[in-house]
Amino acid sequence: MGVWARSPEKQRLHFHGLFHILKGKMIGELITKQDFSFKVHKRQSVEMNSYFLEQFGRNDFQEVDKRFLG
């Protein structure tokens, strides 16, 4: 499931997606990257997928809180 969106200030087009990836089936690998958040004005660590980073640029992978899975 996903949706295209634009950032409020610069109107940058980006995609938000929710994916169910079976264990052992994810392409690429998760890597930890450091970057600067202009929103909170400090450095942060983010988990990125190496495949999506190479193909599409910056990305952020987070595990869904299992309490919401039912």
Predicted model as a PDB file, atoms N, CA, C, CB and O in Angstrom, pLDDT in the B-factor column:
MODEL        1                                                                  
ATOM      1  N   MET A   1       0.850  -1.135   0.000  1.00 89.00           N  
ATOM      2  CA  MET A   1       0.000   0.000   0.000  1.00 89.00           C  
ATOM      3  C   MET A   1       0.913   1.219   0.000  1.00 89.00           C  
ATOM      4  CB  MET A   1      -0.977  -0.014   1.208  1.00 89.00           C  
ATOM      5  O   MET A   1       1.940   1.221   0.678  1.00 89.00           O  
ATOM      6  N   GLY A   2       0.555   2.243  -0.744  1.00 94.00           N  
ATOM      7  CA  GLY A   2       1.385   3.431  -0.777  1.00 94.00           C  
ATOM      8  C   GLY A   2       0.654   4.645  -1.299  1.00 94.00           C  
ATOM      9  O   GLY A   2      -0.469   4.565  -1.796  1.00 94.00           O  
ATOM     10  N   VAL A   3       1.327   5.769  -1.172  1.00 95.00           N  
ATOM     11  CA  VAL A   3       0.752   7.026  -1.627  1.00 95.00           C  
ATOM     12  C   VAL A   3       1.887   7.987  -2.014  1.00 95.00           C  
ATOM     13  CB  VAL A   3      -0.160   7.651  -0.523  1.00 95.00           C  
ATOM     14  O   VAL A   3       2.923   8.042  -1.352  1.00 95.00           O  
ATOM     15  N   TRP A   4       1.673   8.727  -3.077  1.00 95.00           N  
ATOM     16  CA  TRP A   4       2.588   9.795  -3.472  1.00 95.00           C  
ATOM     17  C   TRP A   4       2.230  11.040  -2.678  1.00 95.00           C  
ATOM     18  CB  TRP A   4       2.522  10.070  -5.011  1.00 95.00           C  
ATOM     19  O   TRP A   4       1.057  11.268  -2.380  1.00 95.00           O  
ATOM     20  N   ALA A   5       3.225  11.848  -2.332  1.00 95.00           N  
ATOM     21  CA  ALA A   5       2.981  13.080  -1.578  1.00 95.00           C  
ATOM     22  C   ALA A   5       4.017  14.122  -1.985  1.00 95.00           C  
ATOM     23  CB  ALA A   5       3.033  12.819  -0.038  1.00 95.00           C  
ATOM     24  O   ALA A   5       5.050  13.794  -2.569  1.00 95.00           O  
ATOM     25  N   ARG A   6       3.729  15.365  -1.673  1.00 96.00           N  
ATOM     26  CA  ARG A   6       4.680  16.453  -1.886  1.00 96.00           C  
ATOM     27  C   ARG A   6       5.006  17.093  -0.540  1.00 96.00           C  
ATOM     28  CB  ARG A   6       4.110  17.511  -2.883  1.00 96.00           C  
ATOM     29  O   ARG A   6       4.135  17.251   0.315  1.00 96.00           O  
ATOM     30  N   SER A   7       6.280  17.458  -0.366  1.00 89.00           N  
ATOM     31  CA  SER A   7       6.661  18.109   0.883  1.00 89.00           C  
ATOM     32  C   SER A   7       6.027  19.501   0.938  1.00 89.00           C  
ATOM     33  CB  SER A   7       8.214  18.200   1.014  1.00 89.00           C  
ATOM     34  O   SER A   7       5.876  20.151  -0.096  1.00 89.00           O  
ATOM     35  N   PRO A   8       5.661  19.956   2.119  1.00 90.00           N  
ATOM     36  CA  PRO A   8       4.930  21.222   2.232  1.00 90.00           C  
ATOM     37  C   PRO A   8       5.697  22.443   1.706  1.00 90.00           C  
ATOM     38  CB  PRO A   8       4.569  21.454   3.668  1.00 90.00           C  
ATOM     39  O   PRO A   8       5.122  23.286   1.017  1.00 90.00           O  
ATOM     40  N   GLU A   9       6.981  22.536   2.027  1.00 86.00           N  
ATOM     41  CA  GLU A   9       7.716  23.747   1.673  1.00 86.00           C  
ATOM     42  C   GLU A   9       8.246  23.757   0.245  1.00 86.00           C  
ATOM     43  CB  GLU A   9       8.853  23.928   2.614  1.00 86.00           C  
ATOM     44  O   GLU A   9       8.034  24.723  -0.487  1.00 86.00           O  
ATOM     45  N   LYS A  10       8.929  22.697  -0.155  1.00 91.00           N  
ATOM     46  CA  LYS A  10       9.590  22.684  -1.472  1.00 91.00           C  
ATOM     47  C   LYS A  10       8.827  21.897  -2.519  1.00 91.00           C  
ATOM     48  CB  LYS A  10      10.973  22.112  -1.344  1.00 91.00           C  
ATOM     49  O   LYS A  10       9.256  21.825  -3.671  1.00 91.00           O  
ATOM     50  N   GLN A  11       7.696  21.301  -2.137  1.00 94.00           N  
ATOM     51  CA  GLN A  11       6.861  20.525  -3.060  1.00 94.00           C  
ATOM     52  C   GLN A  11       7.611  19.351  -3.692  1.00 94.00           C  
ATOM     53  CB  GLN A  11       6.326  21.429  -4.154  1.00 94.00           C  
ATOM     54  O   GLN A  11       7.330  18.968  -4.827  1.00 94.00           O  
ATOM     55  N   ARG A  12       8.573  18.778  -2.945  1.00 91.00           N  
ATOM     56  CA  ARG A  12       9.344  17.636  -3.436  1.00 91.00           C  
ATOM     57  C   ARG A  12       8.454  16.398  -3.455  1.00 91.00           C  
ATOM     58  CB  ARG A  12      10.604  17.393  -2.555  1.00 91.00           C  
ATOM     59  O   ARG A  12       7.876  16.022  -2.436  1.00 91.00           O  
ATOM     60  N   LEU A  13       8.351  15.769  -4.627  1.00 93.00           N  
ATOM     61  CA  LEU A  13       7.542  14.560  -4.780  1.00 93.00           C  
ATOM     62  C   LEU A  13       8.262  13.375  -4.145  1.00 93.00           C  
ATOM     63  CB  LEU A  13       7.246  14.279  -6.275  1.00 93.00           C  
ATOM     64  O   LEU A  13       9.452  13.170  -4.382  1.00 93.00           O  
ATOM     65  N   HIS A  14       7.539  12.593  -3.334  1.00 91.00           N  
ATOM     66  CA  HIS A  14       8.111  11.414  -2.692  1.00 91.00           C  
ATOM     67  C   HIS A  14       7.000  10.395  -2.476  1.00 91.00           C  
ATOM     68  CB  HIS A  14       8.804  11.784  -1.342  1.00 91.00           C  
ATOM     69  O   HIS A  14       5.826  10.684  -2.706  1.00 91.00           O  
ATOM     70  N   PHE A  15       7.382   9.199  -2.031  1.00 91.00           N  
ATOM     71  CA  PHE A  15       6.451   8.087  -1.892  1.00 91.00           C  
ATOM     72  C   PHE A  15       6.504   7.527  -0.482  1.00 91.00           C  
ATOM     73  CB  PHE A  15       6.763   6.988  -2.914  1.00 91.00           C  
ATOM     74  O   PHE A  15       7.586   7.338   0.074  1.00 91.00           O  
ATOM     75  N   HIS A  16       5.347   7.263   0.098  1.00 91.00           N  
ATOM     76  CA  HIS A  16       5.241   6.569   1.379  1.00 91.00           C  
ATOM     77  C   HIS A  16       4.655   5.194   1.090  1.00 91.00           C  
ATOM     78  CB  HIS A  16       4.354   7.373   2.416  1.00 91.00           C  
ATOM     79  O   HIS A  16       3.624   5.090   0.426  1.00 91.00           O  
ATOM     80  N   GLY A  17       5.292   4.151   1.573  1.00 90.00           N  
ATOM     81  CA  GLY A  17       4.791   2.803   1.297  1.00 90.00           C  
ATOM     82  C   GLY A  17       4.818   1.929   2.525  1.00 90.00           C  
ATOM     83  O   GLY A  17       5.656   2.089   3.413  1.00 90.00           O  
ATOM     84  N   LEU A  18       3.887   1.007   2.558  1.00 87.00           N  
ATOM     85  CA  LEU A  18       3.822  -0.003   3.608  1.00 87.00           C  
ATOM     86  C   LEU A  18       3.920  -1.352   2.898  1.00 87.00           C  
ATOM     87  CB  LEU A  18       2.489   0.119   4.479  1.00 87.00           C  
ATOM     88  O   LEU A  18       3.068  -1.696   2.079  1.00 87.00           O  
ATOM     89  N   PHE A  19       4.966  -2.110   3.219  1.00 87.00           N  
ATOM     90  CA  PHE A  19       5.243  -3.358   2.515  1.00 87.00           C  
ATOM     91  C   PHE A  19       5.315  -4.523   3.488  1.00 87.00           C  
ATOM     92  CB  PHE A  19       6.548  -3.251   1.724  1.00 87.00           C  
ATOM     93  O   PHE A  19       5.837  -4.378   4.594  1.00 87.00           O  
ATOM     94  N   HIS A  20       4.799  -5.666   3.090  1.00 86.00           N  
ATOM     95  CA  HIS A  20       4.970  -6.901   3.863  1.00 86.00           C  
ATOM     96  C   HIS A  20       6.049  -7.703   3.154  1.00 86.00           C  
ATOM     97  CB  HIS A  20       3.612  -7.726   3.988  1.00 86.00           C  
ATOM     98  O   HIS A  20       5.829  -8.225   2.061  1.00 86.00           O  
ATOM     99  N   ILE A  21       7.210  -7.797   3.776  1.00 89.00           N  
ATOM    100  CA  ILE A  21       8.340  -8.500   3.173  1.00 89.00           C  
ATOM    101  C   ILE A  21       8.568  -9.782   3.968  1.00 89.00           C  
ATOM    102  CB  ILE A  21       9.635  -7.601   3.153  1.00 89.00           C  
ATOM    103  O   ILE A  21       8.851  -9.748   5.166  1.00 89.00           O  
ATOM    104  N   LEU A  22       8.441 -10.904   3.283  1.00 90.00           N  
ATOM    105  CA  LEU A  22       8.637 -12.199   3.940  1.00 90.00           C  
ATOM    106  C   LEU A  22      10.083 -12.372   4.376  1.00 90.00           C  
ATOM    107  CB  LEU A  22       8.228 -13.345   3.006  1.00 90.00           C  
ATOM    108  O   LEU A  22      11.004 -11.887   3.718  1.00 90.00           O  
ATOM    109  N   LYS A  23      10.272 -13.062   5.482  1.00 89.00           N  
ATOM    110  CA  LYS A  23      11.615 -13.293   6.005  1.00 89.00           C  
ATOM    111  C   LYS A  23      12.499 -13.943   4.944  1.00 89.00           C  
ATOM    112  CB  LYS A  23      11.559 -14.173   7.264  1.00 89.00           C  
ATOM    113  O   LYS A  23      12.127 -14.957   4.354  1.00 89.00           O  
ATOM    114  N   GLY A  24      13.664 -13.357   4.706  1.00 92.00           N  
ATOM    115  CA  GLY A  24      14.611 -13.874   3.733  1.00 92.00           C  
ATOM    116  C   GLY A  24      14.322 -13.488   2.289  1.00 92.00           C  
ATOM    117  O   GLY A  24      15.040 -13.921   1.388  1.00 92.00           O  
ATOM    118  N   LYS A  25      13.300 -12.691   2.047  1.00 95.00           N  
ATOM    119  CA  LYS A  25      12.911 -12.349   0.676  1.00 95.00           C  
ATOM    120  C   LYS A  25      13.189 -10.892   0.294  1.00 95.00           C  
ATOM    121  CB  LYS A  25      11.453 -12.635   0.489  1.00 95.00           C  
ATOM    122  O   LYS A  25      12.913 -10.501  -0.840  1.00 95.00           O  
ATOM    123  N   MET A  26      13.723 -10.085   1.205  1.00 94.00           N  
ATOM    124  CA  MET A  26      13.973  -8.681   0.883  1.00 94.00           C  
ATOM    125  C   MET A  26      15.175  -8.559  -0.050  1.00 94.00           C  
ATOM    126  CB  MET A  26      14.205  -7.860   2.170  1.00 94.00           C  
ATOM    127  O   MET A  26      16.215  -9.180   0.169  1.00 94.00           O  
ATOM    128  N   ILE A  27      15.014  -7.746  -1.095  1.00 95.00           N  
ATOM    129  CA  ILE A  27      16.152  -7.471  -1.974  1.00 95.00           C  
ATOM    130  C   ILE A  27      17.033  -6.432  -1.300  1.00 95.00           C  
ATOM    131  CB  ILE A  27      15.682  -6.978  -3.386  1.00 95.00           C  
ATOM    132  O   ILE A  27      16.552  -5.624  -0.505  1.00 95.00           O  
ATOM    133  N   GLY A  28      18.305  -6.451  -1.611  1.00 96.00           N  
ATOM    134  CA  GLY A  28      19.233  -5.535  -0.959  1.00 96.00           C  
ATOM    135  C   GLY A  28      19.416  -5.916   0.494  1.00 96.00           C  
ATOM    136  O   GLY A  28      18.984  -6.984   0.927  1.00 96.00           O  
ATOM    137  N   GLU A  29      20.053  -5.043   1.237  1.00 95.00           N  
ATOM    138  CA  GLU A  29      20.247  -5.284   2.660  1.00 95.00           C  
ATOM    139  C   GLU A  29      20.065  -3.980   3.409  1.00 95.00           C  
ATOM    140  CB  GLU A  29      21.641  -5.891   2.941  1.00 95.00           C  
ATOM    141  O   GLU A  29      20.239  -2.898   2.848  1.00 95.00           O  
ATOM    142  N   LEU A  30      19.712  -4.093   4.686  1.00 95.00           N  
ATOM    143  CA  LEU A  30      19.532  -2.898   5.498  1.00 95.00           C  
ATOM    144  C   LEU A  30      20.886  -2.408   5.982  1.00 95.00           C  
ATOM    145  CB  LEU A  30      18.592  -3.175   6.692  1.00 95.00           C  
ATOM    146  O   LEU A  30      21.696  -3.180   6.494  1.00 95.00           O  
ATOM    147  N   ILE A  31      21.116  -1.116   5.813  1.00 96.00           N  
ATOM    148  CA  ILE A  31      22.353  -0.487   6.270  1.00 96.00           C  
ATOM    149  C   ILE A  31      21.973   0.730   7.106  1.00 96.00           C  
ATOM    150  CB  ILE A  31      23.279  -0.084   5.061  1.00 96.00           C  
ATOM    151  O   ILE A  31      20.963   1.382   6.842  1.00 96.00           O  
ATOM    152  N   THR A  32      22.782   1.029   8.111  1.00 96.00           N  
ATOM    153  CA  THR A  32      22.541   2.197   8.947  1.00 96.00           C  
ATOM    154  C   THR A  32      23.324   3.367   8.377  1.00 96.00           C  
ATOM    155  CB  THR A  32      22.938   1.928  10.428  1.00 96.00           C  
ATOM    156  O   THR A  32      24.528   3.268   8.143  1.00 96.00           O  
ATOM    157  N   LYS A  33      22.631   4.471   8.158  1.00 92.00           N  
ATOM    158  CA  LYS A  33      23.258   5.682   7.618  1.00 92.00           C  
ATOM    159  C   LYS A  33      23.022   6.824   8.589  1.00 92.00           C  
ATOM    160  CB  LYS A  33      22.698   6.033   6.202  1.00 92.00           C  
ATOM    161  O   LYS A  33      21.990   6.875   9.258  1.00 92.00           O  
ATOM    162  N   GLN A  34      23.959   7.722   8.665  1.00 92.00           N  
ATOM    163  CA  GLN A  34      23.819   8.950   9.441  1.00 92.00           C  
ATOM    164  C   GLN A  34      23.484  10.073   8.472  1.00 92.00           C  
ATOM    165  CB  GLN A  34      25.120   9.271  10.258  1.00 92.00           C  
ATOM    166  O   GLN A  34      24.108  10.199   7.418  1.00 92.00           O  
ATOM    167  N   ASP A  35      22.493  10.893   8.832  1.00 84.00           N  
ATOM    168  CA  ASP A  35      22.232  12.079   8.032  1.00 84.00           C  
ATOM    169  C   ASP A  35      21.746  13.192   8.943  1.00 84.00           C  
ATOM    170  CB  ASP A  35      21.198  11.785   6.919  1.00 84.00           C  
ATOM    171  O   ASP A  35      21.577  12.986  10.144  1.00 84.00           O  
ATOM    172  N   PHE A  36      21.525  14.354   8.385  1.00 87.00           N  
ATOM    173  CA  PHE A  36      21.091  15.511   9.161  1.00 87.00           C  
ATOM    174  C   PHE A  36      19.616  15.761   8.907  1.00 87.00           C  
ATOM    175  CB  PHE A  36      21.926  16.764   8.809  1.00 87.00           C  
ATOM    176  O   PHE A  36      19.182  15.841   7.758  1.00 87.00           O  
ATOM    177  N   SER A  37      18.850  15.882   9.975  1.00 84.00           N  
ATOM    178  CA  SER A  37      17.428  16.193   9.865  1.00 84.00           C  
ATOM    179  C   SER A  37      17.251  17.707   9.976  1.00 84.00           C  
ATOM    180  CB  SER A  37      16.599  15.447  10.966  1.00 84.00           C  
ATOM    181  O   SER A  37      17.506  18.298  11.025  1.00 84.00           O  
ATOM    182  N   PHE A  38      16.814  18.318   8.888  1.00 83.00           N  
ATOM    183  CA  PHE A  38      16.558  19.758   8.913  1.00 83.00           C  
ATOM    184  C   PHE A  38      15.290  20.068   9.703  1.00 83.00           C  
ATOM    185  CB  PHE A  38      16.438  20.309   7.482  1.00 83.00           C  
ATOM    186  O   PHE A  38      15.094  21.195  10.156  1.00 83.00           O  
ATOM    187  N   LYS A  39      14.437  19.066   9.866  1.00 81.00           N  
ATOM    188  CA  LYS A  39      13.193  19.255  10.613  1.00 81.00           C  
ATOM    189  C   LYS A  39      13.465  19.444  12.110  1.00 81.00           C  
ATOM    190  CB  LYS A  39      12.257  18.057  10.394  1.00 81.00           C  
ATOM    191  O   LYS A  39      12.880  20.319  12.749  1.00 81.00           O  
ATOM    192  N   VAL A  40      14.361  18.610  12.663  1.00 88.00           N  
ATOM    193  CA  VAL A  40      14.676  18.708  14.091  1.00 88.00           C  
ATOM    194  C   VAL A  40      16.069  19.290  14.343  1.00 88.00           C  
ATOM    195  CB  VAL A  40      14.571  17.337  14.739  1.00 88.00           C  
ATOM    196  O   VAL A  40      16.486  19.427  15.493  1.00 88.00           O  
ATOM    197  N   HIS A  41      16.785  19.631  13.273  1.00 92.00           N  
ATOM    198  CA  HIS A  41      18.093  20.298  13.332  1.00 92.00           C  
ATOM    199  C   HIS A  41      19.136  19.512  14.119  1.00 92.00           C  
ATOM    200  CB  HIS A  41      17.939  21.665  13.944  1.00 92.00           C  
ATOM    201  O   HIS A  41      19.841  20.068  14.961  1.00 92.00           O  
ATOM    202  N   LYS A  42      19.227  18.208  13.836  1.00 93.00           N  
ATOM    203  CA  LYS A  42      20.278  17.400  14.442  1.00 93.00           C  
ATOM    204  C   LYS A  42      20.524  16.154  13.592  1.00 93.00           C  
ATOM    205  CB  LYS A  42      19.901  17.007  15.894  1.00 93.00           C  
ATOM    206  O   LYS A  42      19.722  15.795  12.729  1.00 93.00           O  
ATOM    207  N   ARG A  43      21.674  15.499  13.869  1.00 94.00           N  
ATOM    208  CA  ARG A  43      22.010  14.262  13.163  1.00 94.00           C  
ATOM    209  C   ARG A  43      21.106  13.143  13.641  1.00 94.00           C  
ATOM    210  CB  ARG A  43      23.496  13.887  13.375  1.00 94.00           C  
ATOM    211  O   ARG A  43      20.638  13.140  14.780  1.00 94.00           O  
ATOM    212  N   GLN A  44      20.868  12.181  12.739  1.00 92.00           N  
ATOM    213  CA  GLN A  44      20.028  11.035  13.084  1.00 92.00           C  
ATOM    214  C   GLN A  44      20.558   9.801  12.379  1.00 92.00           C  
ATOM    215  CB  GLN A  44      18.545  11.290  12.705  1.00 92.00           C  
ATOM    216  O   GLN A  44      21.245   9.899  11.362  1.00 92.00           O  
ATOM    217  N   SER A  45      20.232   8.642  12.926  1.00 92.00           N  
ATOM    218  CA  SER A  45      20.554   7.368  12.286  1.00 92.00           C  
ATOM    219  C   SER A  45      19.286   6.843  11.646  1.00 92.00           C  
ATOM    220  CB  SER A  45      21.143   6.335  13.310  1.00 92.00           C  
ATOM    221  O   SER A  45      18.221   6.852  12.263  1.00 92.00           O  
ATOM    222  N   VAL A  46      19.398   6.383  10.399  1.00 92.00           N  
ATOM    223  CA  VAL A  46      18.253   5.803   9.702  1.00 92.00           C  
ATOM    224  C   VAL A  46      18.673   4.481   9.083  1.00 92.00           C  
ATOM    225  CB  VAL A  46      17.704   6.772   8.616  1.00 92.00           C  
ATOM    226  O   VAL A  46      19.826   4.305   8.690  1.00 92.00           O  
ATOM    227  N   GLU A  47      17.727   3.555   9.000  1.00 95.00           N  
ATOM    228  CA  GLU A  47      17.947   2.266   8.342  1.00 95.00           C  
ATOM    229  C   GLU A  47      17.504   2.416   6.884  1.00 95.00           C  
ATOM    230  CB  GLU A  47      17.159   1.097   9.070  1.00 95.00           C  
ATOM    231  O   GLU A  47      16.344   2.725   6.613  1.00 95.00           O  
ATOM    232  N   MET A  48      18.422   2.199   5.959  1.00 95.00           N  
ATOM    233  CA  MET A  48      18.111   2.291   4.533  1.00 95.00           C  
ATOM    234  C   MET A  48      18.348   0.937   3.882  1.00 95.00           C  
ATOM    235  CB  MET A  48      18.966   3.389   3.843  1.00 95.00           C  
ATOM    236  O   MET A  48      19.170   0.143   4.340  1.00 95.00           O  
ATOM    237  N   ASN A  49      17.617   0.692   2.812  1.00 95.00           N  
ATOM    238  CA  ASN A  49      17.807  -0.516   2.023  1.00 95.00           C  
ATOM    239  C   ASN A  49      18.794  -0.185   0.908  1.00 95.00           C  
ATOM    240  CB  ASN A  49      16.444  -1.051   1.447  1.00 95.00           C  
ATOM    241  O   ASN A  49      18.594   0.784   0.175  1.00 95.00           O  
ATOM    242  N   SER A  50      19.852  -0.975   0.773  1.00 97.00           N  
ATOM    243  CA  SER A  50      20.910  -0.701  -0.205  1.00 97.00           C  
ATOM    244  C   SER A  50      20.393  -0.706  -1.649  1.00 97.00           C  
ATOM    245  CB  SER A  50      22.024  -1.727  -0.060  1.00 97.00           C  
ATOM    246  O   SER A  50      20.853   0.089  -2.467  1.00 97.00           O  
ATOM    247  N   TYR A  51      19.445  -1.590  -1.970  1.00 96.00           N  
ATOM    248  CA  TYR A  51      18.888  -1.633  -3.325  1.00 96.00           C  
ATOM    249  C   TYR A  51      18.118  -0.354  -3.641  1.00 96.00           C  
ATOM    250  CB  TYR A  51      17.970  -2.856  -3.490  1.00 96.00           C  
ATOM    251  O   TYR A  51      18.339   0.264  -4.682  1.00 96.00           O  
ATOM    252  N   PHE A  52      17.221   0.040  -2.753  1.00 92.00           N  
ATOM    253  CA  PHE A  52      16.439   1.253  -2.983  1.00 92.00           C  
ATOM    254  C   PHE A  52      17.314   2.497  -2.981  1.00 92.00           C  
ATOM    255  CB  PHE A  52      15.354   1.386  -1.929  1.00 92.00           C  
ATOM    256  O   PHE A  52      17.042   3.445  -3.718  1.00 92.00           O  
ATOM    257  N   LEU A  53      18.365   2.505  -2.158  1.00 94.00           N  
ATOM    258  CA  LEU A  53      19.297   3.632  -2.133  1.00 94.00           C  
ATOM    259  C   LEU A  53      19.969   3.800  -3.489  1.00 94.00           C  
ATOM    260  CB  LEU A  53      20.356   3.434  -1.035  1.00 94.00           C  
ATOM    261  O   LEU A  53      20.095   4.919  -3.987  1.00 94.00           O  
ATOM    262  N   GLU A  54      20.399   2.699  -4.085  1.00 96.00           N  
ATOM    263  CA  GLU A  54      21.058   2.758  -5.393  1.00 96.00           C  
ATOM    264  C   GLU A  54      20.088   3.125  -6.512  1.00 96.00           C  
ATOM    265  CB  GLU A  54      21.715   1.425  -5.704  1.00 96.00           C  
ATOM    266  O   GLU A  54      20.438   3.904  -7.399  1.00 96.00           O  
ATOM    267  N   GLN A  55      18.878   2.577  -6.483  1.00 94.00           N  
ATOM    268  CA  GLN A  55      17.907   2.795  -7.555  1.00 94.00           C  
ATOM    269  C   GLN A  55      17.163   4.125  -7.454  1.00 94.00           C  
ATOM    270  CB  GLN A  55      16.915   1.678  -7.561  1.00 94.00           C  
ATOM    271  O   GLN A  55      16.904   4.771  -8.470  1.00 94.00           O  
ATOM    272  N   PHE A  56      16.816   4.536  -6.225  1.00 90.00           N  
ATOM    273  CA  PHE A  56      15.911   5.674  -6.060  1.00 90.00           C  
ATOM    274  C   PHE A  56      16.428   6.772  -5.143  1.00 90.00           C  
ATOM    275  CB  PHE A  56      14.616   5.194  -5.541  1.00 90.00           C  
ATOM    276  O   PHE A  56      15.862   7.865  -5.128  1.00 90.00           O  
ATOM    277  N   GLY A  57      17.478   6.518  -4.383  1.00 89.00           N  
ATOM    278  CA  GLY A  57      17.992   7.527  -3.469  1.00 89.00           C  
ATOM    279  C   GLY A  57      17.565   7.261  -2.037  1.00 89.00           C  
ATOM    280  O   GLY A  57      17.231   6.136  -1.666  1.00 89.00           O  
ATOM    281  N   ARG A  58      17.584   8.316  -1.244  1.00 89.00           N  
ATOM    282  CA  ARG A  58      17.314   8.207   0.191  1.00 89.00           C  
ATOM    283  C   ARG A  58      16.020   7.445   0.458  1.00 89.00           C  
ATOM    284  CB  ARG A  58      17.239   9.598   0.823  1.00 89.00           C  
ATOM    285  O   ARG A  58      15.014   7.647  -0.222  1.00 89.00           O  
ATOM    286  N   ASN A  59      16.062   6.570   1.453  1.00 91.00           N  
ATOM    287  CA  ASN A  59      14.883   5.812   1.870  1.00 91.00           C  
ATOM    288  C   ASN A  59      14.992   5.536   3.357  1.00 91.00           C  
ATOM    289  CB  ASN A  59      14.745   4.484   1.065  1.00 91.00           C  
ATOM    290  O   ASN A  59      16.066   5.684   3.939  1.00 91.00           O  
ATOM    291  N   ASP A  60      13.914   5.144   3.965  1.00 91.00           N  
ATOM    292  CA  ASP A  60      13.887   4.904   5.406  1.00 91.00           C  
ATOM    293  C   ASP A  60      13.024   3.678   5.676  1.00 91.00           C  
ATOM    294  CB  ASP A  60      13.346   6.150   6.180  1.00 91.00           C  
ATOM    295  O   ASP A  60      11.819   3.699   5.426  1.00 91.00           O  
ATOM    296  N   PHE A  61      13.631   2.618   6.181  1.00 92.00           N  
ATOM    297  CA  PHE A  61      12.908   1.383   6.488  1.00 92.00           C  
ATOM    298  C   PHE A  61      12.712   1.279   7.990  1.00 92.00           C  
ATOM    299  CB  PHE A  61      13.664   0.140   5.948  1.00 92.00           C  
ATOM    300  O   PHE A  61      13.667   1.423   8.754  1.00 92.00           O  
ATOM    301  N   GLN A  62      11.482   1.031   8.416  1.00 89.00           N  
ATOM    302  CA  GLN A  62      11.164   0.825   9.828  1.00 89.00           C  
ATOM    303  C   GLN A  62      10.224  -0.359   9.943  1.00 89.00           C  
ATOM    304  CB  GLN A  62      10.530   2.101  10.461  1.00 89.00           C  
ATOM    305  O   GLN A  62       9.335  -0.542   9.112  1.00 89.00           O  
ATOM    306  N   GLU A  63      10.427  -1.166  10.985  1.00 85.00           N  
ATOM    307  CA  GLU A  63       9.536  -2.296  11.217  1.00 85.00           C  
ATOM    308  C   GLU A  63       8.213  -1.789  11.793  1.00 85.00           C  
ATOM    309  CB  GLU A  63      10.193  -3.332  12.172  1.00 85.00           C  
ATOM    310  O   GLU A  63       8.196  -0.887  12.631  1.00 85.00           O  
ATOM    311  N   VAL A  64       7.114  -2.374  11.336  1.00 84.00           N  
ATOM    312  CA  VAL A  64       5.795  -2.006  11.847  1.00 84.00           C  
ATOM    313  C   VAL A  64       5.650  -2.530  13.273  1.00 84.00           C  
ATOM    314  CB  VAL A  64       4.664  -2.567  10.932  1.00 84.00           C  
ATOM    315  O   VAL A  64       6.045  -3.657  13.571  1.00 84.00           O  
ATOM    316  N   ASP A  65       5.088  -1.714  14.142  1.00 82.00           N  
ATOM    317  CA  ASP A  65       4.826  -2.120  15.522  1.00 82.00           C  
ATOM    318  C   ASP A  65       3.830  -3.275  15.507  1.00 82.00           C  
ATOM    319  CB  ASP A  65       4.284  -0.921  16.374  1.00 82.00           C  
ATOM    320  O   ASP A  65       2.697  -3.111  15.056  1.00 82.00           O  
ATOM    321  N   LYS A  66       4.239  -4.424  15.991  1.00 81.00           N  
ATOM    322  CA  LYS A  66       3.413  -5.631  15.908  1.00 81.00           C  
ATOM    323  C   LYS A  66       2.099  -5.517  16.672  1.00 81.00           C  
ATOM    324  CB  LYS A  66       4.185  -6.811  16.426  1.00 81.00           C  
ATOM    325  O   LYS A  66       1.196  -6.319  16.437  1.00 81.00           O  
ATOM    326  N   ARG A  67       1.960  -4.561  17.569  1.00 83.00           N  
ATOM    327  CA  ARG A  67       0.688  -4.364  18.281  1.00 83.00           C  
ATOM    328  C   ARG A  67      -0.440  -3.972  17.317  1.00 83.00           C  
ATOM    329  CB  ARG A  67       0.849  -3.281  19.369  1.00 83.00           C  
ATOM    330  O   ARG A  67      -1.615  -4.171  17.622  1.00 83.00           O  
ATOM    331  N   PHE A  68      -0.083  -3.419  16.162  1.00 74.00           N  
ATOM    332  CA  PHE A  68      -1.081  -2.979  15.199  1.00 74.00           C  
ATOM    333  C   PHE A  68      -1.446  -4.061  14.177  1.00 74.00           C  
ATOM    334  CB  PHE A  68      -0.580  -1.755  14.482  1.00 74.00           C  
ATOM    335  O   PHE A  68      -2.303  -3.839  13.321  1.00 74.00           O  
ATOM    336  N   LEU A  69      -0.810  -5.212  14.261  1.00 75.00           N  
ATOM    337  CA  LEU A  69      -1.047  -6.264  13.286  1.00 75.00           C  
ATOM    338  C   LEU A  69      -2.254  -7.143  13.623  1.00 75.00           C  
ATOM    339  CB  LEU A  69       0.178  -7.118  13.169  1.00 75.00           C  
ATOM    340  O   LEU A  69      -2.727  -7.887  12.764  1.00 75.00           O  
ATOM    341  N   GLY A  70      -2.745  -7.073  14.824  1.00 69.00           N  
ATOM    342  CA  GLY A  70      -3.961  -7.803  15.197  1.00 69.00           C  
ATOM    343  C   GLY A  70      -3.758  -9.169  15.655  1.00 69.00           C  
ATOM    344  O   GLY A  70      -4.722  -9.858  15.990  1.00 69.00           O  
TER     345      GLY A  70                                                      
ENDMDL                                                                          
END                                                                             
